[in-house]
């Protein structure tokens, strides 16, 4: 297993590119194999790409490889059944935003998040960037992030929060957060 979405298979000989790149020649119960790739520089290896957000928990499953041929051969290889250990690959998702203080916004995610820094998120107030002084992971499940802003929030302001580029915010299994920009208006009549 390379990462949560890829498995590398190593064969004893170079494989035929046509049969090796056919995803129908691979089977893992309950898992969709989206792509099978053979690299020219390593023709005895096949990288299987699994469908993201499809494995809910770490699990051992049997990988069946069939109808494969060695490079230059017309004779299929024997079918192989191999136990593989798959990692959970469910990426965290954004659930909600709450204004909890004059200068604090709390983001809630579907699961525990980690690798949070003050510059992990970019915040705009009425299209003007605002510095994030602190970003803290909070909540019983560590699934919330409190962003303490340098500037106070004002009722009626339009706020946009987006994930900063090249910041690897992830869950505990290292699945990266892929978050669309969050847009909301600071509620009128909010008090702290």
Secondary structure, DSSP 8 states (H G I E B T S, - for coil): --BTTEEEEE-SS-B-HHHHT-GGGEEETTB-EEEEEEETTEEEEEEEEE-TT---S-EEEEEEE-S-BBTT--SB---EEEEEEE-------EEEEEEEETTEEEEEESS--B---GGGEEEEETTEEE-EEEEEEESTTS-EEEEEESS---TT-EEEEEE-TT---B-TT--B-----EEEE--TT---
